[in-house]
Amino acid sequence: MTVDEYLRRTPDAAGPMELIYGMLRVAESPPARHQSAVADLFRAIDRHVRERGLGQVCAAPVDVVLNVERALVLQPDLLFVSNARAAILKERVHGAPDLMIDVLSPEPRIGRTEERVQWCAESGVRECWFVHQDLRSIAIFRFAYRRIGSRVVHGRQDPIASAVLPDLGVCLDDILLAE
């Protein structure tokens, strides 16, 4: 399947869909606990971004076309696009967001964490977060020169240290309310 075919599809499933090198991957709808965590993260990050006029935060489902030639389209749980990259925001996101966030349940609903990290790095995403609900931790991957620059894991009470949102200054316990 090409990216054009994917974008013209008539949704026949309510769950998340991604296009991975021309192959359509579909997952079941996420459980309520997962969606609650996504909502909590969205509220915290969106408030921070809006107060500072940094850009735009989007929540799933939104297609992120990372690579047309390789037919790679992801649907992260959340994403942030800075004002500097605002041109990629159209009906869908066409290009690499600054930040992509997935809540693990306990793995991504579509694919494996390792492959998602690699796709983000190769596509020019600046930072990727994986929030592990059961462990109450967050793994932050920073990318440089289309490779993994660093990986840092923060516990539930550690302030989240983000290069993309450097003054966020909250921890997971501040954000995840319904646990």
Backbone torsions as a table, in degrees:
resi	resn	phi	psi	omega
1	MET	NA	138.4	177.3
2	THR	-89.5	168.9	176.7
3	VAL	-62.6	-41.9	178.4
4	ASP	-59.4	-43.6	177.8
5	GLU	-63.4	-42.2	178.6
6	TYR	-60.6	-46.2	-176.6
7	LEU	-70.8	-22.1	178.1
8	ARG	-91.5	-3.1	-174.0
9	ARG	-60.3	153.0	171.2
10	THR	-98.2	115.3	-176.0
11	PRO	-59.2	122.3	176.6
12	ASP	-110.6	6.7	177.0
13	ALA	-140.3	146.5	-178.7
14	ALA	-85.6	-12.3	-176.1
15	GLY	-83.1	174.9	179.0
16	PRO	-64.8	144.5	177.6
17	MET	-133.3	143.2	174.9
18	GLU	-139.4	154.5	176.5
19	LEU	-110.3	116.9	-176.2
20	ILE	-118.9	104.0	-179.2
21	TYR	50.2	45.0	175.8
22	GLY	87.2	-6.2	180.0
23	MET	-104.9	129.5	179.0
24	LEU	-78.9	128.4	175.3
25	ARG	-116.9	131.4	-178.2
26	VAL	-125.2	140.7	178.1
27	ALA	-123.4	164.0	174.7
28	GLU	-71.3	158.5	175.9
29	SER	-60.5	144.0	-178.1
30	PRO	-70.6	153.3	178.1
31	PRO	-70.3	163.1	-177.9
32	ALA	-57.8	-38.5	-179.8
33	ARG	-61.7	-41.5	177.6
34	HIS	-61.9	-49.3	-177.7
35	GLN	-64.2	-33.2	176.9
36	SER	-64.6	-42.4	178.0
37	ALA	-65.1	-41.3	177.9
38	VAL	-61.7	-43.5	179.6
39	ALA	-63.3	-42.9	178.5
40	ASP	-61.5	-45.4	178.6
41	LEU	-63.2	-43.8	179.7
42	PHE	-58.5	-49.3	-178.4
43	ARG	-58.1	-45.2	-177.7
44	ALA	-67.2	-46.4	-176.8
45	ILE	-72.8	-42.4	-179.7
46	ASP	-62.3	-41.9	177.8
47	ARG	-59.8	-46.5	179.1
48	HIS	-59.5	-47.0	-177.7
49	VAL	-66.4	-44.0	-178.8
50	ARG	-66.0	-44.5	-178.8
51	GLU	-58.9	-30.2	-176.2
52	ARG	-104.2	-1.7	-180.0
53	GLY	59.8	43.2	-173.1
54	LEU	-86.1	-24.7	-175.0
55	GLY	157.6	-140.1	-177.0
56	GLN	-135.8	140.2	175.1
57	VAL	-108.7	135.3	177.8
58	CYS	-125.6	146.8	177.4
59	ALA	-113.1	153.4	179.3
60	ALA	-60.3	151.7	-0.2
61	PRO	-90.1	126.7	171.2
62	VAL	-142.4	129.6	-179.4
63	ASP	-76.5	133.1	174.8
64	VAL	-115.4	106.6	179.7
65	VAL	-83.3	98.6	-177.7
66	LEU	-83.1	-33.7	-177.5
67	ASN	-155.3	109.4	-178.6
68	VAL	-67.3	-46.8	-176.9
69	GLU	-60.6	-38.1	-179.2
70	ARG	-90.4	2.1	-179.5
71	ALA	52.5	58.4	-177.7
72	LEU	-119.8	109.5	180.0
73	VAL	-130.8	120.7	-179.9
74	LEU	-110.8	160.6	173.1
75	GLN	-128.4	82.8	177.6
76	PRO	-69.1	161.6	177.8
77	ASP	-64.0	-41.0	178.4
78	LEU	-141.7	155.6	172.1
79	LEU	-149.1	155.8	176.5
80	PHE	-127.5	131.4	174.8
81	VAL	-119.8	120.1	180.0
82	SER	-72.2	163.5	176.8
83	ASN	-56.0	-35.1	-179.1
84	ALA	-64.9	-26.0	-179.6
85	ARG	-109.0	15.4	-174.1
86	ALA	-56.5	-25.5	-178.8
87	ALA	-62.1	-19.4	-179.5
88	ILE	-80.7	-11.2	-179.9
89	LEU	-85.2	112.2	175.8
90	LYS	-130.9	-142.3	172.8
91	GLU	-60.8	-33.7	174.3
92	ARG	-128.0	176.8	177.2
93	VAL	-94.1	120.9	-178.6
94	HIS	-112.2	86.0	-178.4
95	GLY	136.1	-174.7	-174.8
96	ALA	-87.3	119.6	171.9
97	PRO	-66.9	164.7	175.2
98	ASP	-69.5	-38.3	-174.1
99	LEU	-140.4	133.4	172.0
100	MET	-124.2	137.3	-176.9
101	ILE	-127.4	131.5	173.2
102	ASP	-124.5	136.3	173.0
103	VAL	-93.6	123.6	-176.6
104	LEU	-85.0	138.7	-176.0
105	SER	-135.6	58.5	-12.4
106	PRO	-80.4	-7.0	175.4
107	GLU	-119.4	169.3	172.8
108	PRO	-58.4	147.4	-178.4
109	ARG	-68.0	-25.9	179.9
110	ILE	-123.8	115.1	176.0
111	GLY	82.9	-166.0	-177.8
112	ARG	-116.0	152.4	-179.3
113	THR	-57.7	-44.5	-176.1
114	GLU	-59.3	-41.4	-179.6
115	GLU	-71.0	-36.3	178.3
116	ARG	-64.1	-41.1	177.6
117	VAL	-60.7	-45.3	-179.0
118	GLN	-63.4	-43.5	179.2
119	TRP	-62.3	-41.4	179.1
120	CYS	-63.2	-45.1	-179.8
121	ALA	-61.1	-50.3	-176.5
122	GLU	-65.3	-25.6	-174.4
123	SER	-92.0	-8.3	178.0
124	GLY	96.4	11.4	172.9
125	VAL	-64.2	138.8	-177.8
126	ARG	-79.4	-36.9	-174.6
127	GLU	-153.3	147.8	-180.0
128	CYS	-136.2	131.8	178.3
129	TRP	-113.4	139.4	172.1
130	PHE	-122.2	113.3	-176.9
131	VAL	-96.2	119.3	-179.9
132	HIS	-100.3	106.3	-176.1
133	GLN	-62.6	-44.7	-175.5
134	ASP	-65.6	-39.8	-179.7
135	LEU	-86.6	-8.6	-175.5
136	ARG	51.4	53.0	179.1
137	SER	-137.6	164.8	178.6
138	ILE	-136.5	126.3	176.3
139	ALA	-99.4	124.5	-179.8
140	ILE	-112.1	121.0	177.0
141	PHE	-104.6	126.9	174.1
142	ARG	-108.6	139.8	-176.5
143	PHE	-115.2	142.5	176.1
144	ALA	-141.1	133.2	178.6
145	TYR	54.6	38.7	176.9
146	ARG	62.3	29.6	175.2
147	ARG	-137.5	165.2	176.3
148	ILE	-70.0	120.7	178.1
149	GLY	-88.9	-41.9	178.7
150	SER	-159.6	159.9	175.0
151	ARG	-135.6	123.0	179.8
152	VAL	-128.0	135.0	177.1
153	VAL	-108.6	128.4	177.5
154	HIS	-109.6	135.8	175.4
155	GLY	-79.4	-179.3	-173.3
156	ARG	-61.9	-27.8	-178.5
157	GLN	-112.9	9.0	176.4
158	ASP	-83.8	133.4	174.7
159	PRO	-60.1	135.8	-179.6
160	ILE	-73.0	119.0	-179.3
161	ALA	-101.3	102.0	-177.9
162	SER	-115.3	132.9	174.7
163	ALA	-74.4	-28.4	-179.3
164	VAL	-78.7	-38.0	178.0
165	LEU	-123.3	70.1	-168.7
166	PRO	-62.8	-27.4	-178.7
167	ASP	-107.4	29.1	178.7
168	LEU	-59.9	-49.6	170.6
169	GLY	62.4	27.7	176.5
170	VAL	-122.5	164.9	175.4
171	CYS	-116.0	169.2	-178.9
172	LEU	-59.4	-37.7	178.1
173	ASP	-62.6	-27.9	176.4
174	ASP	-72.8	-29.2	-172.2
175	ILE	-94.6	-50.7	-173.4
176	LEU	-81.1	99.7	-173.3
177	LEU	-82.1	-40.9	-171.2
178	ALA	-95.7	69.5	178.2
179	GLU	-126.2	NA	NA
